[in-house]
Amino acid sequence: MASLAAVSATMNVIVITDPTGQDVNGAAGGSMSFAQNMFQSTFLLSKDNKYVVLSGGEGGADARLYPIVDAITLLDTGVTAARAAGPASSYSGMRLLVGGPEIGIGIGGSFDAYLITVEDNGDIKVTPASGGLASIPPGKKGAIIHLRNSHGNPLYGSATRVRKETALNIGRMIRDGYSATTIVSEVFKEVAEDSGEKYGGGAVNLIAGISTGDMFTPQEVNTTGYPMDEAYSKVCPVDGWGIGFPAAENYETCPNDGNSLETIYAYDALKNKITVSKDAVSVSVYGTDKVGIPETTSEIVTASVKKYGYDANGITESINKGINNGLLSGVDYVEPKDVNVRADSKAVGVYFAPLPEGRSSPSWNLPISPVILNILGSIQSVIGIILLLLVIFRSRLLKSFQKKQ
């Protein structure tokens, strides 16, 4: 833990549009920063109790753990968000933003934030707060947004203005009936574009227990996450086929039907991930750390579910097609047993096996010893030999077919 950079989230936000908890998209939160090392452990989500703890501050990762542990210990006793956020003030430079539909929203420690509340009659109240403890009580529609600029950010000095403007826009969106998940995605867009605090990070849906996981967090610690204001993937508007960047740069049309692909920006990908809808699919990928595999697999599985439903065989076939056409590289073919389908919670888990010896694609399924092909691979005639073998196999199939007639 001591080797991790002493930086963390500089933007934290929690939005509650339905304090009753009945709207599945009625409570959400998230974090991002210009600084390095935005990793998933900067926030903790309780799926059972429907709250989130977002951490930040100037200390290293080990220092952030102490107030987090204090907050979790208190939350386990049923306290409000304000009470759980309070211990952050006991640790120099630390910040906690805690919230959930049943416990309200609280922020404690070192912060520059705005508190937003919206009454049932549409009245909006936006209040600045700086340091100590501030909160929105349970039962209120509202939000808290914290924003500071990281050192080195080219837009340093913009946080004060953007923090206020974004808070006002949050209030208007709550008043106008937007869901919390949609509002959080709009916050990510506005803050990323206008303040430069743009690297994920990620977000959570507190009611449904859905997280963006490692969609936007960096591959390695002490590096920046995904820019939330940049293109993330391309998707076919007709059949749902899609592919993530950078591989998406090679595609302008859908390989299935030739339709033009739509570009999805990271903030919209975030919204799509945490917003529950009849077509939403939560995809988890295990067994590989190859760049782009989780994003592309998610797009393939989502398209497959749209076409075949929550069928392990159909999803397996779609993934293996993705491997065959080069969309997925560095992983072996999957079998239905490698695909964990939970239709009731709209979730699919895919377990990949990395290819050995650094290969990018599985070995060809030809009726000839792979040892021979490896030997032939050292000479240029291997392509001609393989083509010849394929012709022979084709003639065998034709003869076999003719004998059955």
KAWOGI-V795044 format. One record per backbone hydrogen bond with DSSP energy under -0.5 kcal/mol. NH is the residue of the N-H (numbers start at 1). CO is the residue of the C=O. E is the energy in kcal/mol with one decimal. If there is no record, write none. Layout:
BEGIN
nh=NH co=CO e=E
nh=NH co=CO e=E
END
This chain:
BEGIN
nh=4 co=1 e=-1.6
nh=7 co=5 e=-1.7
nh=10 co=32 e=-1.4
nh=11 co=32 e=-2.1
nh=12 co=146 e=-1.7
nh=13 co=30 e=-2.0
nh=14 co=144 e=-1.9
nh=15 co=28 e=-3.1
nh=16 co=142 e=-3.1
nh=17 co=26 e=-2.3
nh=18 co=26 e=-1.8
nh=21 co=18 e=-1.7
nh=24 co=22 e=-0.6
nh=26 co=23 e=-2.2
nh=28 co=15 e=-2.4
nh=29 co=204 e=-1.8
nh=30 co=13 e=-2.2
nh=31 co=202 e=-2.2
nh=32 co=11 e=-1.7
nh=33 co=199 e=-2.3
nh=37 co=223 e=-2.1
nh=38 co=223 e=-0.6
nh=39 co=37 e=-1.5
nh=42 co=39 e=-2.0
nh=43 co=40 e=-1.7
nh=44 co=53 e=-2.1
nh=46 co=51 e=-2.8
nh=47 co=45 e=-0.7
nh=50 co=46 e=-1.3
nh=51 co=46 e=-0.9
nh=52 co=99 e=-2.2
nh=53 co=44 e=-2.3
nh=54 co=52 e=-0.5
nh=54 co=97 e=-3.2
nh=55 co=42 e=-2.6
nh=56 co=95 e=-1.8
nh=57 co=9 e=-0.6
nh=58 co=93 e=-1.3
nh=64 co=60 e=-1.7
nh=65 co=61 e=-1.0
nh=66 co=62 e=-0.7
nh=66 co=63 e=-0.6
nh=67 co=63 e=-0.7
nh=68 co=64 e=-1.4
nh=69 co=65 e=-2.8
nh=70 co=66 e=-2.1
nh=71 co=67 e=-2.5
nh=72 co=68 e=-2.7
nh=73 co=69 e=-2.3
nh=74 co=70 e=-2.0
nh=75 co=71 e=-2.8
nh=76 co=72 e=-1.8
nh=77 co=74 e=-1.9
nh=78 co=75 e=-1.6
nh=79 co=74 e=-1.0
nh=81 co=103 e=-2.6
nh=84 co=80 e=-1.9
nh=85 co=81 e=-2.1
nh=86 co=82 e=-1.0
nh=88 co=85 e=-1.5
nh=89 co=86 e=-1.9
nh=90 co=87 e=-1.9
nh=91 co=88 e=-1.6
nh=92 co=90 e=-0.5
nh=94 co=91 e=-1.9
nh=95 co=56 e=-2.1
nh=96 co=108 e=-2.1
nh=97 co=54 e=-2.8
nh=98 co=96 e=-0.5
nh=98 co=106 e=-3.1
nh=99 co=52 e=-1.9
nh=100 co=104 e=-1.9
nh=101 co=50 e=-0.5
nh=103 co=100 e=-0.7
nh=104 co=100 e=-1.6
nh=105 co=136 e=-2.3
nh=106 co=98 e=-3.0
nh=107 co=134 e=-2.9
nh=108 co=96 e=-2.4
nh=109 co=132 e=-2.2
nh=110 co=94 e=-3.1
nh=111 co=109 e=-0.7
nh=113 co=129 e=-3.0
nh=114 co=145 e=-1.9
nh=115 co=127 e=-3.1
nh=116 co=143 e=-3.1
nh=117 co=125 e=-2.3
nh=118 co=141 e=-2.2
nh=119 co=123 e=-2.6
nh=122 co=119 e=-1.9
nh=125 co=117 e=-2.7
nh=127 co=115 e=-2.8
nh=129 co=113 e=-2.5
nh=131 co=111 e=-1.0
nh=132 co=109 e=-1.8
nh=133 co=131 e=-0.7
nh=134 co=107 e=-2.3
nh=136 co=105 e=-3.1
nh=139 co=101 e=-0.6
nh=140 co=137 e=-1.2
nh=141 co=118 e=-0.6
nh=142 co=16 e=-2.1
nh=143 co=116 e=-2.3
nh=144 co=14 e=-1.8
nh=145 co=114 e=-1.9
nh=146 co=12 e=-3.1
nh=147 co=112 e=-1.8
nh=148 co=10 e=-1.6
nh=153 co=150 e=-1.7
nh=156 co=153 e=-2.1
nh=158 co=155 e=-1.8
nh=162 co=158 e=-2.5
nh=163 co=159 e=-2.9
nh=164 co=160 e=-1.4
nh=165 co=161 e=-2.5
nh=166 co=162 e=-2.8
nh=167 co=163 e=-1.8
nh=168 co=164 e=-2.2
nh=169 co=165 e=-2.0
nh=170 co=166 e=-2.4
nh=171 co=167 e=-2.2
nh=172 co=168 e=-2.0
nh=173 co=169 e=-2.4
nh=174 co=170 e=-2.5
nh=175 co=171 e=-2.4
nh=176 co=172 e=-2.2
nh=177 co=174 e=-1.3
nh=178 co=173 e=-2.3
nh=180 co=25 e=-1.3
nh=181 co=25 e=-1.3
nh=183 co=179 e=-2.2
nh=184 co=180 e=-2.5
nh=185 co=181 e=-1.6
nh=186 co=182 e=-2.0
nh=187 co=183 e=-2.3
nh=188 co=184 e=-2.3
nh=189 co=185 e=-1.9
nh=190 co=186 e=-2.6
nh=191 co=187 e=-2.8
nh=192 co=188 e=-2.1
nh=193 co=189 e=-2.4
nh=194 co=190 e=-2.5
nh=195 co=191 e=-2.2
nh=196 co=191 e=-0.7
nh=196 co=192 e=-0.8
nh=197 co=191 e=-0.7
nh=198 co=196 e=-1.9
nh=199 co=33 e=-1.9
nh=200 co=226 e=-2.3
nh=201 co=31 e=-0.7
nh=202 co=31 e=-2.0
nh=204 co=29 e=-2.7
nh=205 co=210 e=-3.1
nh=206 co=27 e=-1.8
nh=206 co=204 e=-0.7
nh=207 co=27 e=-0.7
nh=208 co=24 e=-0.7
nh=209 co=205 e=-1.6
nh=210 co=205 e=-0.9
nh=212 co=203 e=-2.2
nh=215 co=212 e=-2.0
nh=218 co=38 e=-0.7
nh=223 co=220 e=-0.7
nh=226 co=216 e=-3.2
nh=228 co=198 e=-3.4
nh=230 co=227 e=-1.5
nh=232 co=264 e=-3.3
nh=233 co=264 e=-1.9
nh=234 co=243 e=-2.6
nh=235 co=262 e=-2.7
nh=236 co=241 e=-3.8
nh=237 co=260 e=-0.6
nh=240 co=236 e=-1.4
nh=243 co=234 e=-2.3
nh=245 co=232 e=-2.3
nh=248 co=244 e=-1.4
nh=249 co=246 e=-1.8
nh=250 co=247 e=-1.9
nh=251 co=248 e=-1.9
nh=254 co=259 e=-2.9
nh=258 co=254 e=-2.4
nh=261 co=252 e=-2.0
nh=262 co=235 e=-3.3
nh=264 co=233 e=-3.4
nh=264 co=262 e=-0.5
nh=265 co=263 e=-0.5
nh=266 co=230 e=-2.4
nh=267 co=228 e=-1.1
nh=268 co=265 e=-0.7
nh=269 co=265 e=-2.4
nh=270 co=266 e=-2.3
nh=271 co=267 e=-1.7
nh=272 co=268 e=-2.8
nh=273 co=269 e=-1.8
nh=274 co=270 e=-2.0
nh=275 co=271 e=-1.7
nh=276 co=274 e=-0.5
nh=280 co=277 e=-1.2
nh=282 co=346 e=-3.0
nh=283 co=281 e=-0.7
nh=284 co=348 e=-2.5
nh=286 co=350 e=-2.6
nh=293 co=290 e=-1.3
nh=296 co=292 e=-2.4
nh=297 co=293 e=-2.7
nh=298 co=294 e=-2.2
nh=299 co=295 e=-1.9
nh=300 co=296 e=-2.4
nh=301 co=297 e=-2.9
nh=302 co=298 e=-2.4
nh=303 co=299 e=-2.1
nh=304 co=300 e=-2.3
nh=305 co=301 e=-2.8
nh=306 co=302 e=-1.9
nh=307 co=303 e=-1.4
nh=308 co=304 e=-4.0
nh=309 co=304 e=-0.6
nh=309 co=305 e=-1.7
nh=311 co=309 e=-2.3
nh=312 co=310 e=-0.5
nh=315 co=311 e=-2.6
nh=316 co=312 e=-2.5
nh=317 co=313 e=-2.3
nh=318 co=314 e=-2.1
nh=319 co=315 e=-2.5
nh=320 co=316 e=-2.4
nh=321 co=317 e=-1.9
nh=322 co=318 e=-1.8
nh=323 co=319 e=-1.7
nh=324 co=320 e=-2.3
nh=325 co=321 e=-2.4
nh=326 co=323 e=-1.1
nh=327 co=322 e=-1.7
nh=328 co=322 e=-1.6
nh=329 co=327 e=-0.5
nh=330 co=360 e=-3.3
nh=332 co=353 e=-2.7
nh=338 co=335 e=-2.5
nh=339 co=336 e=-1.5
nh=340 co=338 e=-0.6
nh=340 co=349 e=-3.0
nh=341 co=339 e=-0.7
nh=342 co=347 e=-2.9
nh=345 co=342 e=-0.7
nh=346 co=343 e=-0.9
nh=347 co=342 e=-2.3
nh=348 co=282 e=-2.7
nh=349 co=340 e=-2.9
nh=350 co=284 e=-2.8
nh=351 co=338 e=-2.4
nh=352 co=286 e=-2.7
nh=352 co=350 e=-0.7
nh=354 co=287 e=-0.5
nh=355 co=330 e=-1.8
nh=358 co=355 e=-0.6
nh=359 co=356 e=-1.8
nh=366 co=364 e=-1.6
nh=368 co=366 e=-2.5
nh=372 co=369 e=-0.7
nh=373 co=369 e=-1.5
nh=374 co=370 e=-2.4
nh=375 co=371 e=-1.9
nh=376 co=372 e=-2.8
nh=377 co=373 e=-1.7
nh=378 co=375 e=-1.4
nh=379 co=376 e=-2.1
nh=382 co=379 e=-1.5
nh=383 co=380 e=-0.9
nh=385 co=381 e=-2.3
nh=386 co=382 e=-2.5
nh=387 co=383 e=-2.5
nh=388 co=384 e=-2.2
nh=389 co=385 e=-2.6
nh=390 co=386 e=-2.4
nh=391 co=387 e=-2.0
nh=392 co=388 e=-2.3
nh=393 co=389 e=-2.7
nh=394 co=390 e=-2.4
nh=395 co=391 e=-2.2
nh=396 co=392 e=-2.1
nh=397 co=393 e=-2.2
nh=398 co=394 e=-2.2
nh=399 co=395 e=-2.3
nh=400 co=396 e=-2.5
nh=401 co=397 e=-2.4
nh=402 co=398 e=-2.5
nh=403 co=399 e=-1.9
nh=404 co=400 e=-0.9
nh=404 co=401 e=-0.6
nh=405 co=401 e=-0.6
nh=405 co=402 e=-0.8
END
